[in-house]
Amino acid sequence: DRGGKEIGRVDHLFSNGAQDVLVVRGNGEEILIPVTKDIVTEGNDGSLLVDLPPGLLELNTDAD
């Protein structure tokens, strides 16, 4: 992410009809990241730079 934290590795990509969604696996979690120009901001050397909106990671983690 923009803060330098590695979120995980892209497992696959799917479309929900409105946009593409990255499925990222990291730390035993599956994180869904919408592919928009505001969120996926850059990509190089096999990596993607994302600017996640507040709360997105918390929505995707199991907070039992």
PyMOL CGO cylinders between C-alpha atoms (Angstrom):
from pymol import cmd
from pymol.cgo import CYLINDER

trace = [
    CYLINDER, 0.00, 0.00, 0.00, 1.05, 3.65, -0.02, 0.3, 1, 1, 1, 1, 1, 1,
    CYLINDER, 1.05, 3.65, -0.02, 2.44, 3.24, 3.50, 0.3, 1, 1, 1, 1, 1, 1,
    CYLINDER, 2.44, 3.24, 3.50, 4.85, 0.52, 2.34, 0.3, 1, 1, 1, 1, 1, 1,
    CYLINDER, 4.85, 0.52, 2.34, 2.92, -2.39, 3.86, 0.3, 1, 1, 1, 1, 1, 1,
    CYLINDER, 2.92, -2.39, 3.86, 2.72, -5.56, 1.79, 0.3, 1, 1, 1, 1, 1, 1,
    CYLINDER, 2.72, -5.56, 1.79, -0.91, -6.67, 1.76, 0.3, 1, 1, 1, 1, 1, 1,
    CYLINDER, -0.91, -6.67, 1.76, -0.45, -10.01, 0.01, 0.3, 1, 1, 1, 1, 1, 1,
    CYLINDER, -0.45, -10.01, 0.01, -0.31, -11.62, -3.41, 0.3, 1, 1, 1, 1, 1, 1,
    CYLINDER, -0.31, -11.62, -3.41, -2.93, -11.46, -6.12, 0.3, 1, 1, 1, 1, 1, 1,
    CYLINDER, -2.93, -11.46, -6.12, -4.60, -14.87, -6.33, 0.3, 1, 1, 1, 1, 1, 1,
    CYLINDER, -4.60, -14.87, -6.33, -7.01, -14.05, -9.14, 0.3, 1, 1, 1, 1, 1, 1,
    CYLINDER, -7.01, -14.05, -9.14, -9.21, -11.38, -10.68, 0.3, 1, 1, 1, 1, 1, 1,
    CYLINDER, -9.21, -11.38, -10.68, -12.94, -11.41, -11.35, 0.3, 1, 1, 1, 1, 1, 1,
    CYLINDER, -12.94, -11.41, -11.35, -15.60, -9.02, -12.59, 0.3, 1, 1, 1, 1, 1, 1,
    CYLINDER, -15.60, -9.02, -12.59, -18.71, -8.24, -10.58, 0.3, 1, 1, 1, 1, 1, 1,
    CYLINDER, -18.71, -8.24, -10.58, -20.39, -6.56, -13.56, 0.3, 1, 1, 1, 1, 1, 1,
    CYLINDER, -20.39, -6.56, -13.56, -19.54, -3.03, -12.46, 0.3, 1, 1, 1, 1, 1, 1,
    CYLINDER, -19.54, -3.03, -12.46, -15.76, -3.40, -12.14, 0.3, 1, 1, 1, 1, 1, 1,
    CYLINDER, -15.76, -3.40, -12.14, -12.93, -5.87, -11.81, 0.3, 1, 1, 1, 1, 1, 1,
    CYLINDER, -12.93, -5.87, -11.81, -11.99, -7.08, -8.33, 0.3, 1, 1, 1, 1, 1, 1,
    CYLINDER, -11.99, -7.08, -8.33, -8.59, -8.35, -7.20, 0.3, 1, 1, 1, 1, 1, 1,
    CYLINDER, -8.59, -8.35, -7.20, -8.59, -11.30, -4.82, 0.3, 1, 1, 1, 1, 1, 1,
    CYLINDER, -8.59, -11.30, -4.82, -5.46, -10.89, -2.68, 0.3, 1, 1, 1, 1, 1, 1,
    CYLINDER, -5.46, -10.89, -2.68, -4.27, -13.51, -0.20, 0.3, 1, 1, 1, 1, 1, 1,
    CYLINDER, -4.27, -13.51, -0.20, -2.12, -12.50, 2.73, 0.3, 1, 1, 1, 1, 1, 1,
    CYLINDER, -2.12, -12.50, 2.73, -1.72, -13.54, 6.37, 0.3, 1, 1, 1, 1, 1, 1,
    CYLINDER, -1.72, -13.54, 6.37, -4.27, -16.31, 5.93, 0.3, 1, 1, 1, 1, 1, 1,
    CYLINDER, -4.27, -16.31, 5.93, -6.92, -13.82, 4.79, 0.3, 1, 1, 1, 1, 1, 1,
    CYLINDER, -6.92, -13.82, 4.79, -8.63, -13.20, 1.48, 0.3, 1, 1, 1, 1, 1, 1,
    CYLINDER, -8.63, -13.20, 1.48, -8.91, -9.49, 0.67, 0.3, 1, 1, 1, 1, 1, 1,
    CYLINDER, -8.91, -9.49, 0.67, -11.13, -8.16, -2.10, 0.3, 1, 1, 1, 1, 1, 1,
    CYLINDER, -11.13, -8.16, -2.10, -9.84, -4.96, -3.70, 0.3, 1, 1, 1, 1, 1, 1,
    CYLINDER, -9.84, -4.96, -3.70, -11.89, -3.14, -6.34, 0.3, 1, 1, 1, 1, 1, 1,
    CYLINDER, -11.89, -3.14, -6.34, -9.85, -2.20, -9.40, 0.3, 1, 1, 1, 1, 1, 1,
    CYLINDER, -9.85, -2.20, -9.40, -10.42, 1.51, -9.88, 0.3, 1, 1, 1, 1, 1, 1,
    CYLINDER, -10.42, 1.51, -9.88, -7.98, 4.24, -10.89, 0.3, 1, 1, 1, 1, 1, 1,
    CYLINDER, -7.98, 4.24, -10.89, -8.29, 5.75, -7.40, 0.3, 1, 1, 1, 1, 1, 1,
    CYLINDER, -8.29, 5.75, -7.40, -7.42, 2.50, -5.58, 0.3, 1, 1, 1, 1, 1, 1,
    CYLINDER, -7.42, 2.50, -5.58, -4.94, 0.69, -7.85, 0.3, 1, 1, 1, 1, 1, 1,
    CYLINDER, -4.94, 0.69, -7.85, -2.66, 3.62, -8.55, 0.3, 1, 1, 1, 1, 1, 1,
    CYLINDER, -2.66, 3.62, -8.55, 0.50, 2.08, -10.01, 0.3, 1, 1, 1, 1, 1, 1,
    CYLINDER, 0.50, 2.08, -10.01, 2.01, -1.18, -11.12, 0.3, 1, 1, 1, 1, 1, 1,
    CYLINDER, 2.01, -1.18, -11.12, 5.59, -2.11, -11.93, 0.3, 1, 1, 1, 1, 1, 1,
    CYLINDER, 5.59, -2.11, -11.93, 8.06, -4.96, -11.56, 0.3, 1, 1, 1, 1, 1, 1,
    CYLINDER, 8.06, -4.96, -11.56, 5.25, -7.44, -10.94, 0.3, 1, 1, 1, 1, 1, 1,
    CYLINDER, 5.25, -7.44, -10.94, 3.77, -5.47, -8.05, 0.3, 1, 1, 1, 1, 1, 1,
    CYLINDER, 3.77, -5.47, -8.05, 0.80, -3.16, -7.64, 0.3, 1, 1, 1, 1, 1, 1,
    CYLINDER, 0.80, -3.16, -7.64, 0.59, -0.04, -5.50, 0.3, 1, 1, 1, 1, 1, 1,
    CYLINDER, 0.59, -0.04, -5.50, -2.80, 0.47, -3.91, 0.3, 1, 1, 1, 1, 1, 1,
    CYLINDER, -2.80, 0.47, -3.91, -4.28, 3.42, -2.05, 0.3, 1, 1, 1, 1, 1, 1,
    CYLINDER, -4.28, 3.42, -2.05, -6.92, 1.70, 0.04, 0.3, 1, 1, 1, 1, 1, 1,
    CYLINDER, -6.92, 1.70, 0.04, -9.87, 3.65, 1.41, 0.3, 1, 1, 1, 1, 1, 1,
    CYLINDER, -9.87, 3.65, 1.41, -10.15, 3.69, 5.21, 0.3, 1, 1, 1, 1, 1, 1,
    CYLINDER, -10.15, 3.69, 5.21, -11.78, 0.54, 6.57, 0.3, 1, 1, 1, 1, 1, 1,
    CYLINDER, -11.78, 0.54, 6.57, -11.35, -1.66, 3.48, 0.3, 1, 1, 1, 1, 1, 1,
    CYLINDER, -11.35, -1.66, 3.48, -8.89, -4.06, 5.13, 0.3, 1, 1, 1, 1, 1, 1,
    CYLINDER, -8.89, -4.06, 5.13, -11.05, -4.28, 8.26, 0.3, 1, 1, 1, 1, 1, 1,
    CYLINDER, -11.05, -4.28, 8.26, -14.09, -5.19, 6.13, 0.3, 1, 1, 1, 1, 1, 1,
    CYLINDER, -14.09, -5.19, 6.13, -12.13, -8.08, 4.64, 0.3, 1, 1, 1, 1, 1, 1,
    CYLINDER, -12.13, -8.08, 4.64, -10.61, -9.55, 7.81, 0.3, 1, 1, 1, 1, 1, 1,
    CYLINDER, -10.61, -9.55, 7.81, -12.14, -11.98, 10.23, 0.3, 1, 1, 1, 1, 1, 1,
    CYLINDER, -12.14, -11.98, 10.23, -12.53, -9.89, 13.37, 0.3, 1, 1, 1, 1, 1, 1,
    CYLINDER, -12.53, -9.89, 13.37, -13.91, -12.56, 15.75, 0.3, 1, 1, 1, 1, 1, 1,
]
cmd.load_cgo(trace, "trace")
